[in-house]
Amino acid sequence: MAELQARAQAWSRRSTGLLLAGGLLALAACAPKQAAPVIVAPPPPVEAPKPAPPKPGEVHKIAILVPLTGPNSPVGISLANAASLALADSKRTGIRLTSYDTAALGAGGAASRAMADGAELILGPLLAGDVAAARAVAAPRGVTMLSFSNDTAVAGNGVYLLGFQPSQSVARVVDYASGRGMTRFAGLIPNGIYGQRAAVAFTRAVAAKGGQIVALTNFTRDRAALPAAARTVTDYDARLKKAGGAARQPDGTVAPIAQTLPPVAFEALLVADSGTIAGAFAPQLARYGAPTGSFLMMGTELWNTEPGLKDAPALRGAVFAAVPDQRFQAMARRYRARYGSAPSRLASLAYDAMLLAASGADAGWAYGNPFPAKLLQDPQGFVGIDGIFRFKDHIAERGLEVQQVGPQGFTTVSPAPSGF
C-alpha cells in the first residue's frame, strides 16, 4: 500500500503541472578595472507551500453520474466503485464523492441533483447521449465534467473525454504495420457511427504513412452478411476470373483452383469491430483465398475487452492497439478484494478521473469553488492506470501499445511510449 500511495502522490504532483522554478537575475554594473569579482550566492531553494488541511466541515464535493440501475448498471456500478477505490488509495481527506443514477433520474436530473448538493466537479456521464443534458446544467455554473464517453462530438465547453478513442488505436496499429514494411491496406468497416469514424481514422493513418488502401468494404453487423463482405474485400470474383474460373463451385469456394488463384492485393486488413466479429470473418476470408497467416489482421481497442480471443485459432498472429494492462490488473486485484467482483475494463477511467480530482487539492483548489480546469491542460500529461495520457482539444490522447493474439493470450509486440 505504501508503494501504491507513493505512486498516487507522484502521479498527482505530475498531474498538477505546477512546478516552481528559481532563477537568477544578473545585473551588470560599472566597477574599477582591478576590482575583485563579486560572488553572489544563489538564494536557498523555495519549496511549494503545502496546502492547509481542511477546516472542520470543509470538503470538496465531487459527483459521479453513471447508470446504477437498468441494463448499463454493471458498468456504471463498476465506475462508481473504482472512483471510491481511487479516493481510498489516494489517502486524500476533505473530499466527498457522491453517486447519482443517470438511469433513474435522467442525466439532466442527476446533474441538477448534484448541483443542488454543491458539486464542484462531475465525473461522467458514461453515455454520449447523456453528456449534453448534464452539461446544460453544469456549464452555466462553471463546473467541469470528466466524461467516460469516447464520442468526440460531445467534447468541449467544459467536457473532457477520458474514453478510449478508436481513431488512436487505428493510427497506432497502422503505424506498427507500416514499420514492418507493409504498404497495401484494406478495411472491413461496420455500418454506423463507430465504423464511420474508424474509416476516417484508417484513411488518414494510411495516407500519413505513405501507404495505399486497396479495398474498403462496409458490412452490416449480421453474420449472414459477412460472406458477401469477405468476398468483396478480397476482390474474389476478379481474381477468380484471372485464374480461369473453370473450377468455380456453386457456393463460390476456391478449393479446386487455390494454387492458381492470385493472392489478395492487401498485406494488412483492419477489421474495425470486435474480436468476435473478426474471428467470424476469418473462415470467410479463407474461403475466398485469404487464409489466416497470409496477411496481417488488425483490430481496434475493442479487442482489449475480450480475453477469450486467445482461444480463437483463426486470430492467431492478429494485432490490435490498446492501453497497457499491467496497472489495470493490479487495480483489479484491489477492486476484487474490496468489492468481491471483477471490475469492468472501463473502471480505470473512473479511477484516473478520481485521481485527477484528488490532485487538485495539492494545487490550490479552493473549497467551495469549481475544479480549476487549467490543471487538466499540462502538455506533459499524466500517468494513470492506463498509462500516459494528456488532453488535446478536451480529448484524452493516450500512449498505446500493440498486442498480438497468441495461444497463451495477448503478447506485447510494441510497447507503449513512456512520455509524450
KOLVO-91464 format. One record per residue (C-alpha): x, y, z; chain. Coordinates in steps of 0.5 Angstrom, whole numbers, plus 500, padded with zeros to 3 digits. Layout:
// KOLVO-91464
atom xx X; yy Y; zz Z; c A
...
END
This chain:
// KOLVO-91464
atom xx 500; yy 500; zz 500; c A
atom xx 506; yy 505; zz 501; c A
atom xx 508; yy 504; zz 494; c A
atom xx 501; yy 505; zz 492; c A
atom xx 501; yy 511; zz 496; c A
atom xx 507; yy 514; zz 493; c A
atom xx 505; yy 512; zz 486; c A
atom xx 499; yy 516; zz 487; c A
atom xx 502; yy 522; zz 490; c A
atom xx 508; yy 522; zz 485; c A
atom xx 502; yy 522; zz 480; c A
atom xx 499; yy 528; zz 483; c A
atom xx 505; yy 532; zz 483; c A
atom xx 506; yy 531; zz 476; c A
atom xx 499; yy 532; zz 474; c A
atom xx 498; yy 539; zz 477; c A
atom xx 504; yy 541; zz 473; c A
atom xx 505; yy 547; zz 478; c A
atom xx 513; yy 547; zz 479; c A
atom xx 517; yy 552; zz 482; c A
atom xx 523; yy 555; zz 478; c A
atom xx 528; yy 559; zz 481; c A
atom xx 532; yy 564; zz 477; c A
atom xx 538; yy 569; zz 478; c A
atom xx 538; yy 576; zz 475; c A
atom xx 544; yy 578; zz 473; c A
atom xx 546; yy 585; zz 474; c A
atom xx 552; yy 589; zz 470; c A
atom xx 555; yy 595; zz 474; c A
atom xx 561; yy 599; zz 473; c A
atom xx 567; yy 597; zz 477; c A
atom xx 574; yy 599; zz 478; c A
atom xx 578; yy 595; zz 473; c A
atom xx 582; yy 592; zz 478; c A
atom xx 576; yy 591; zz 483; c A
atom xx 576; yy 584; zz 486; c A
atom xx 569; yy 580; zz 483; c A
atom xx 563; yy 580; zz 487; c A
atom xx 560; yy 573; zz 488; c A
atom xx 553; yy 573; zz 489; c A
atom xx 551; yy 566; zz 493; c A
atom xx 544; yy 564; zz 490; c A
atom xx 538; yy 564; zz 494; c A
atom xx 536; yy 558; zz 498; c A
atom xx 531; yy 553; zz 494; c A
atom xx 524; yy 555; zz 495; c A
atom xx 519; yy 549; zz 497; c A
atom xx 512; yy 550; zz 495; c A
atom xx 508; yy 551; zz 501; c A
atom xx 504; yy 545; zz 503; c A
atom xx 496; yy 546; zz 503; c A
atom xx 493; yy 547; zz 509; c A
atom xx 489; yy 542; zz 512; c A
atom xx 481; yy 543; zz 511; c A
atom xx 478; yy 546; zz 517; c A
atom xx 472; yy 542; zz 520; c A
atom xx 466; yy 541; zz 515; c A
atom xx 470; yy 544; zz 509; c A
atom xx 470; yy 539; zz 504; c A
atom xx 471; yy 539; zz 496; c A
atom xx 464; yy 536; zz 493; c A
atom xx 465; yy 531; zz 487; c A
atom xx 459; yy 528; zz 484; c A
atom xx 460; yy 522; zz 479; c A
atom xx 454; yy 521; zz 474; c A
atom xx 453; yy 514; zz 472; c A
atom xx 448; yy 509; zz 471; c A
atom xx 447; yy 505; zz 477; c A
atom xx 440; yy 501; zz 475; c A
atom xx 438; yy 499; zz 468; c A
atom xx 442; yy 495; zz 463; c A
atom xx 448; yy 499; zz 464; c A
atom xx 448; yy 499; zz 471; c A
atom xx 454; yy 493; zz 472; c A
atom xx 459; yy 498; zz 468; c A
atom xx 456; yy 504; zz 472; c A
atom xx 457; yy 501; zz 479; c A
atom xx 464; yy 499; zz 477; c A
atom xx 466; yy 506; zz 475; c A
atom xx 463; yy 509; zz 482; c A
atom xx 466; yy 503; zz 486; c A
atom xx 473; yy 505; zz 482; c A
atom xx 472; yy 512; zz 484; c A
atom xx 471; yy 511; zz 491; c A
atom xx 477; yy 506; zz 491; c A
atom xx 482; yy 511; zz 488; c A
atom xx 480; yy 516; zz 493; c A
atom xx 481; yy 511; zz 499; c A
atom xx 488; yy 509; zz 495; c A
atom xx 490; yy 517; zz 495; c A
atom xx 489; yy 518; zz 502; c A
atom xx 486; yy 525; zz 501; c A
atom xx 482; yy 528; zz 506; c A
atom xx 477; yy 534; zz 505; c A
atom xx 474; yy 530; zz 499; c A
atom xx 467; yy 528; zz 499; c A
atom xx 465; yy 523; zz 493; c A
atom xx 457; yy 522; zz 492; c A
atom xx 454; yy 518; zz 486; c A
atom xx 448; yy 520; zz 482; c A
atom xx 444; yy 515; zz 478; c A
atom xx 443; yy 517; zz 471; c A
atom xx 438; yy 512; zz 469; c A
atom xx 433; yy 513; zz 475; c A
atom xx 434; yy 521; zz 475; c A
atom xx 436; yy 522; zz 467; c A
atom xx 443; yy 525; zz 466; c A
atom xx 440; yy 532; zz 467; c A
atom xx 436; yy 531; zz 473; c A
atom xx 442; yy 527; zz 476; c A
atom xx 447; yy 534; zz 474; c A
atom xx 441; yy 538; zz 478; c A
atom xx 441; yy 534; zz 484; c A
atom xx 449; yy 534; zz 484; c A
atom xx 449; yy 542; zz 483; c A
atom xx 444; yy 543; zz 489; c A
atom xx 448; yy 539; zz 493; c A
atom xx 454; yy 543; zz 492; c A
atom xx 458; yy 539; zz 487; c A
atom xx 465; yy 543; zz 485; c A
atom xx 467; yy 537; zz 479; c A
atom xx 463; yy 532; zz 476; c A
atom xx 466; yy 525; zz 474; c A
atom xx 462; yy 522; zz 468; c A
atom xx 457; yy 521; zz 465; c A
atom xx 458; yy 515; zz 461; c A
atom xx 454; yy 515; zz 455; c A
atom xx 455; yy 521; zz 450; c A
atom xx 447; yy 522; zz 450; c A
atom xx 447; yy 524; zz 457; c A
atom xx 453; yy 529; zz 456; c A
atom xx 449; yy 534; zz 453; c A
atom xx 444; yy 534; zz 458; c A
atom xx 449; yy 534; zz 464; c A
atom xx 453; yy 540; zz 461; c A
atom xx 447; yy 544; zz 460; c A
atom xx 446; yy 544; zz 468; c A
atom xx 454; yy 544; zz 470; c A
atom xx 457; yy 549; zz 465; c A
atom xx 453; yy 555; zz 467; c A
atom xx 456; yy 554; zz 474; c A
atom xx 463; yy 553; zz 471; c A
atom xx 463; yy 546; zz 473; c A
atom xx 468; yy 542; zz 469; c A
atom xx 466; yy 535; zz 467; c A
atom xx 471; yy 529; zz 466; c A
atom xx 466; yy 524; zz 462; c A
atom xx 468; yy 517; zz 461; c A
atom xx 465; yy 517; zz 454; c A
atom xx 469; yy 517; zz 447; c A
atom xx 465; yy 521; zz 443; c A
atom xx 469; yy 527; zz 441; c A
atom xx 463; yy 530; zz 438; c A
atom xx 461; yy 532; zz 446; c A
atom xx 468; yy 534; zz 448; c A
atom xx 469; yy 542; zz 449; c A
atom xx 465; yy 547; zz 453; c A
atom xx 467; yy 544; zz 460; c A
atom xx 467; yy 537; zz 458; c A
atom xx 474; yy 533; zz 458; c A
atom xx 473; yy 526; zz 455; c A
atom xx 477; yy 520; zz 458; c A
atom xx 474; yy 515; zz 454; c A
atom xx 479; yy 511; zz 449; c A
atom xx 479; yy 513; zz 442; c A
atom xx 478; yy 508; zz 436; c A
atom xx 482; yy 513; zz 432; c A
atom xx 488; yy 513; zz 436; c A
atom xx 488; yy 505; zz 436; c A
atom xx 487; yy 505; zz 429; c A
atom xx 493; yy 510; zz 428; c A
atom xx 498; yy 506; zz 432; c A
atom xx 496; yy 499; zz 429; c A
atom xx 497; yy 502; zz 422; c A
atom xx 504; yy 505; zz 425; c A
atom xx 506; yy 498; zz 427; c A
atom xx 504; yy 495; zz 420; c A
atom xx 508; yy 501; zz 417; c A
atom xx 514; yy 500; zz 421; c A
atom xx 514; yy 493; zz 418; c A
atom xx 514; yy 495; zz 411; c A
atom xx 507; yy 494; zz 410; c A
atom xx 504; yy 499; zz 405; c A
atom xx 498; yy 496; zz 402; c A
atom xx 492; yy 496; zz 407; c A
atom xx 485; yy 494; zz 407; c A
atom xx 479; yy 495; zz 411; c A
atom xx 472; yy 492; zz 414; c A
atom xx 468; yy 497; zz 417; c A
atom xx 462; yy 496; zz 420; c A
atom xx 456; yy 501; zz 419; c A
atom xx 455; yy 506; zz 424; c A
atom xx 458; yy 512; zz 427; c A
atom xx 464; yy 508; zz 430; c A
atom xx 465; yy 505; zz 423; c A
atom xx 465; yy 512; zz 420; c A
atom xx 470; yy 515; zz 425; c A
atom xx 474; yy 509; zz 424; c A
atom xx 474; yy 509; zz 417; c A
atom xx 476; yy 516; zz 417; c A
atom xx 482; yy 515; zz 422; c A
atom xx 484; yy 509; zz 418; c A
atom xx 485; yy 513; zz 411; c A
atom xx 488; yy 519; zz 415; c A
atom xx 493; yy 514; zz 418; c A
atom xx 495; yy 510; zz 412; c A
atom xx 496; yy 517; zz 408; c A
atom xx 500; yy 519; zz 413; c A
atom xx 505; yy 513; zz 413; c A
atom xx 505; yy 514; zz 405; c A
atom xx 501; yy 507; zz 404; c A
atom xx 495; yy 505; zz 400; c A
atom xx 488; yy 503; zz 401; c A
atom xx 487; yy 498; zz 396; c A
atom xx 480; yy 496; zz 399; c A
atom xx 475; yy 499; zz 404; c A
atom xx 468; yy 495; zz 405; c A
atom xx 463; yy 496; zz 409; c A
atom xx 458; yy 491; zz 413; c A
atom xx 452; yy 490; zz 417; c A
atom xx 453; yy 487; zz 424; c A
atom xx 450; yy 481; zz 422; c A
atom xx 453; yy 474; zz 421; c A
atom xx 449; yy 473; zz 415; c A
atom xx 452; yy 479; zz 412; c A
atom xx 460; yy 477; zz 413; c A
atom xx 461; yy 472; zz 407; c A
atom xx 459; yy 478; zz 402; c A
atom xx 463; yy 483; zz 405; c A
atom xx 469; yy 478; zz 405; c A
atom xx 468; yy 476; zz 398; c A
atom xx 468; yy 484; zz 396; c A
atom xx 474; yy 486; zz 400; c A
atom xx 478; yy 480; zz 398; c A
atom xx 476; yy 482; zz 390; c A
atom xx 475; yy 475; zz 390; c A
atom xx 471; yy 475; zz 383; c A
atom xx 476; yy 479; zz 379; c A
atom xx 482; yy 474; zz 382; c A
atom xx 478; yy 468; zz 380; c A
atom xx 477; yy 471; zz 373; c A
atom xx 485; yy 472; zz 372; c A
atom xx 485; yy 465; zz 375; c A
atom xx 481; yy 462; zz 369; c A
atom xx 475; yy 461; zz 373; c A
atom xx 473; yy 454; zz 370; c A
atom xx 473; yy 450; zz 377; c A
atom xx 469; yy 455; zz 381; c A
atom xx 464; yy 452; zz 385; c A
atom xx 457; yy 454; zz 386; c A
atom xx 458; yy 456; zz 393; c A
atom xx 464; yy 461; zz 390; c A
atom xx 469; yy 457; zz 394; c A
atom xx 477; yy 457; zz 392; c A
atom xx 479; yy 450; zz 393; c A
atom xx 480; yy 447; zz 387; c A
atom xx 484; yy 453; zz 384; c A
atom xx 487; yy 455; zz 390; c A
atom xx 494; yy 454; zz 387; c A
atom xx 493; yy 459; zz 381; c A
atom xx 488; yy 464; zz 385; c A
atom xx 492; yy 470; zz 385; c A
atom xx 494; yy 473; zz 392; c A
atom xx 490; yy 478; zz 395; c A
atom xx 492; yy 486; zz 394; c A
atom xx 493; yy 487; zz 401; c A
atom xx 498; yy 486; zz 406; c A
atom xx 494; yy 488; zz 412; c A
atom xx 487; yy 488; zz 414; c A
atom xx 483; yy 492; zz 419; c A
atom xx 477; yy 489; zz 422; c A
atom xx 474; yy 495; zz 425; c A
atom xx 470; yy 492; zz 430; c A
atom xx 470; yy 487; zz 436; c A
atom xx 475; yy 481; zz 436; c A
atom xx 469; yy 476; zz 436; c A
atom xx 467; yy 479; zz 429; c A
atom xx 474; yy 479; zz 427; c A
atom xx 474; yy 472; zz 429; c A
atom xx 468; yy 470; zz 425; c A
atom xx 471; yy 474; zz 419; c A
atom xx 477; yy 469; zz 419; c A
atom xx 474; yy 463; zz 416; c A
atom xx 470; yy 467; zz 410; c A
atom xx 476; yy 471; zz 408; c A
atom xx 480; yy 464; zz 408; c A
atom xx 474; yy 461; zz 404; c A
atom xx 476; yy 467; zz 399; c A
atom xx 483; yy 466; zz 398; c A
atom xx 486; yy 470; zz 404; c A
atom xx 487; yy 465; zz 410; c A
atom xx 490; yy 466; zz 417; c A
atom xx 497; yy 468; zz 416; c A
atom xx 497; yy 470; zz 409; c A
atom xx 496; yy 478; zz 411; c A
atom xx 497; yy 482; zz 418; c A
atom xx 490; yy 482; zz 421; c A
atom xx 489; yy 489; zz 425; c A
atom xx 484; yy 490; zz 430; c A
atom xx 482; yy 496; zz 435; c A
atom xx 482; yy 498; zz 442; c A
atom xx 475; yy 494; zz 443; c A
atom xx 479; yy 487; zz 443; c A
atom xx 482; yy 489; zz 449; c A
atom xx 476; yy 487; zz 453; c A
atom xx 476; yy 480; zz 450; c A
atom xx 481; yy 476; zz 454; c A
atom xx 477; yy 470; zz 451; c A
atom xx 481; yy 472; zz 444; c A
atom xx 487; yy 468; zz 446; c A
atom xx 482; yy 461; zz 445; c A
atom xx 481; yy 463; zz 437; c A
atom xx 486; yy 460; zz 433; c A
atom xx 483; yy 464; zz 427; c A
atom xx 486; yy 470; zz 430; c A
atom xx 493; yy 468; zz 432; c A
atom xx 498; yy 473; zz 430; c A
atom xx 493; yy 478; zz 429; c A
atom xx 495; yy 485; zz 433; c A
atom xx 491; yy 491; zz 436; c A
atom xx 493; yy 497; zz 440; c A
atom xx 490; yy 499; zz 447; c A
atom xx 492; yy 502; zz 453; c A
atom xx 497; yy 498; zz 457; c A
atom xx 494; yy 493; zz 462; c A
atom xx 499; yy 492; zz 468; c A
atom xx 497; yy 497; zz 472; c A
atom xx 490; yy 496; zz 471; c A
atom xx 491; yy 488; zz 473; c A
atom xx 494; yy 491; zz 480; c A
atom xx 488; yy 495; zz 481; c A
atom xx 483; yy 490; zz 479; c A
atom xx 486; yy 486; zz 485; c A
atom xx 485; yy 491; zz 490; c A
atom xx 478; yy 492; zz 487; c A
atom xx 476; yy 485; zz 488; c A
atom xx 479; yy 485; zz 495; c A
atom xx 474; yy 491; zz 497; c A
atom xx 468; yy 489; zz 493; c A
atom xx 468; yy 482; zz 492; c A
atom xx 467; yy 482; zz 484; c A
atom xx 472; yy 484; zz 478; c A
atom xx 471; yy 491; zz 475; c A
atom xx 469; yy 493; zz 468; c A
atom xx 475; yy 495; zz 464; c A
atom xx 472; yy 502; zz 464; c A
atom xx 473; yy 502; zz 471; c A
atom xx 480; yy 505; zz 470; c A
atom xx 477; yy 511; zz 467; c A
atom xx 474; yy 513; zz 474; c A
atom xx 480; yy 511; zz 478; c A
atom xx 484; yy 516; zz 474; c A
atom xx 479; yy 521; zz 474; c A
atom xx 478; yy 521; zz 481; c A
atom xx 486; yy 522; zz 482; c A
atom xx 486; yy 528; zz 477; c A
atom xx 480; yy 531; zz 482; c A
atom xx 484; yy 529; zz 488; c A
atom xx 491; yy 532; zz 486; c A
atom xx 487; yy 539; zz 485; c A
atom xx 487; yy 539; zz 493; c A
atom xx 495; yy 540; zz 492; c A
atom xx 495; yy 545; zz 487; c A
atom xx 491; yy 550; zz 491; c A
atom xx 484; yy 548; zz 489; c A
atom xx 480; yy 553; zz 494; c A
atom xx 474; yy 550; zz 498; c A
atom xx 467; yy 552; zz 495; c A
atom xx 470; yy 553; zz 488; c A
atom xx 469; yy 549; zz 482; c A
atom xx 475; yy 545; zz 480; c A
atom xx 480; yy 549; zz 476; c A
atom xx 480; yy 546; zz 469; c A
atom xx 487; yy 549; zz 468; c A
atom xx 490; yy 543; zz 472; c A
atom xx 488; yy 539; zz 466; c A
atom xx 492; yy 542; zz 461; c A
atom xx 499; yy 540; zz 462; c A
atom xx 502; yy 539; zz 456; c A
atom xx 507; yy 533; zz 459; c A
atom xx 501; yy 530; zz 461; c A
atom xx 499; yy 525; zz 467; c A
atom xx 501; yy 518; zz 469; c A
atom xx 495; yy 513; zz 471; c A
atom xx 492; yy 506; zz 471; c A
atom xx 492; yy 506; zz 463; c A
atom xx 499; yy 509; zz 462; c A
atom xx 501; yy 516; zz 460; c A
atom xx 495; yy 521; zz 457; c A
atom xx 494; yy 528; zz 456; c A
atom xx 488; yy 533; zz 454; c A
atom xx 488; yy 535; zz 447; c A
atom xx 482; yy 539; zz 445; c A
atom xx 479; yy 536; zz 451; c A
atom xx 480; yy 529; zz 449; c A
atom xx 485; yy 524; zz 452; c A
atom xx 491; yy 523; zz 448; c A
atom xx 494; yy 516; zz 450; c A
atom xx 500; yy 512; zz 449; c A
atom xx 498; yy 506; zz 447; c A
atom xx 502; yy 499; zz 446; c A
atom xx 501; yy 494; zz 440; c A
atom xx 499; yy 487; zz 443; c A
atom xx 499; yy 480; zz 439; c A
atom xx 494; yy 475; zz 440; c A
atom xx 497; yy 468; zz 441; c A
atom xx 496; yy 461; zz 444; c A
atom xx 498; yy 464; zz 451; c A
atom xx 494; yy 470; zz 451; c A
atom xx 496; yy 477; zz 449; c A
atom xx 503; yy 479; zz 448; c A
atom xx 506; yy 486; zz 447; c A
atom xx 510; yy 487; zz 441; c A
atom xx 511; yy 494; zz 441; c A
atom xx 511; yy 497; zz 448; c A
atom xx 507; yy 504; zz 450; c A
atom xx 511; yy 510; zz 450; c A
atom xx 514; yy 513; zz 457; c A
atom xx 512; yy 520; zz 455; c A
atom xx 510; yy 525; zz 450; c A
END
